[in-house]
């Protein structure tokens, strides 16, 4: 395959991932998880996780449900500094 075809395939794959839908969860101290939000796009997921983590010292994560892939995690660093 030519470089152009490979580049086009990679671009399409990246575009698909950026437009995926993600569910956001908070991991509670007892190990249970609580659904928090739903966003479209990986960058939106990361931004929303950052905002959620400002309100809690718990861990938050974004998952693409169809693939069960966790794409981002955020935890409050203040907890580890204590």
C-alpha positions as CSV (number, residue, x, y, z in Angstrom):
1,X,0.0,0.0,0.0
2,X,1.1,3.5,-0.7
3,X,1.9,6.0,2.0
4,X,-1.1,8.0,1.0
5,X,-3.4,5.1,1.6
6,X,-1.9,4.4,5.0
7,X,-2.2,8.1,6.0
8,X,-5.8,8.2,4.9
9,X,-6.6,5.1,6.9
10,X,-4.9,6.5,10.0
11,X,-6.7,9.8,9.6
12,X,-10.1,8.0,9.4
13,X,-9.2,5.9,12.5
14,X,-8.3,9.0,14.5
15,X,-11.4,10.8,13.3
16,X,-13.6,7.9,14.4
17,X,-11.9,7.8,17.8
18,X,-12.3,11.6,18.3
19,X,-16.0,11.4,17.6
20,X,-16.7,8.4,19.8
21,X,-19.2,8.6,22.6
22,X,-17.8,8.1,26.1
23,X,-19.5,7.5,29.5
24,X,-17.8,9.0,32.5
25,X,-17.7,7.4,35.9
26,X,-16.5,8.1,39.4
27,X,-14.9,5.3,41.4
28,X,-16.1,5.6,45.0
29,X,-13.9,4.7,48.1
30,X,-15.8,1.4,48.5
31,X,-14.8,0.4,45.0
32,X,-18.3,0.9,43.4
33,X,-18.6,3.1,40.4
34,X,-21.2,5.9,39.8
35,X,-22.1,7.1,36.3
36,X,-21.5,10.9,36.0
37,X,-21.9,12.0,32.4
38,X,-21.8,11.2,28.7
39,X,-19.8,13.2,26.2
40,X,-18.8,12.9,22.5
41,X,-15.1,13.1,21.6
42,X,-12.0,12.2,23.5
43,X,-10.9,15.7,24.1
44,X,-14.3,16.5,25.6
45,X,-14.0,13.4,27.8
46,X,-10.6,14.6,29.1
47,X,-11.9,18.1,29.8
48,X,-15.0,16.9,31.6
49,X,-13.0,14.4,33.7
50,X,-10.7,17.3,34.8
51,X,-13.7,19.4,35.8
52,X,-15.2,16.5,37.7
53,X,-12.0,15.8,39.6
54,X,-11.9,19.4,40.9
55,X,-15.0,18.5,43.1
56,X,-13.8,15.2,44.5
57,X,-10.7,13.3,45.5
58,X,-12.0,10.1,43.9
59,X,-10.8,8.6,40.7
60,X,-12.7,9.3,37.5
61,X,-12.5,7.5,34.2
62,X,-13.9,7.6,30.7
63,X,-14.9,4.4,28.9
64,X,-16.1,3.7,25.3
65,X,-18.8,1.2,26.2
66,X,-19.0,-0.7,22.9
67,X,-15.3,-1.7,23.1
68,X,-15.1,-1.6,26.9
69,X,-11.9,0.5,26.5
70,X,-11.0,2.9,29.3
71,X,-9.5,5.9,27.4
72,X,-8.7,8.3,30.2
73,X,-8.3,8.4,34.0
74,X,-8.0,11.3,36.4
75,X,-7.5,11.2,40.2
76,X,-7.0,14.1,42.6
77,X,-3.3,14.4,43.3
78,X,-4.1,16.1,46.6
79,X,-5.1,12.7,48.0
80,X,-1.7,11.3,47.4
81,X,0.0,14.4,48.9
82,X,-1.8,14.0,52.2
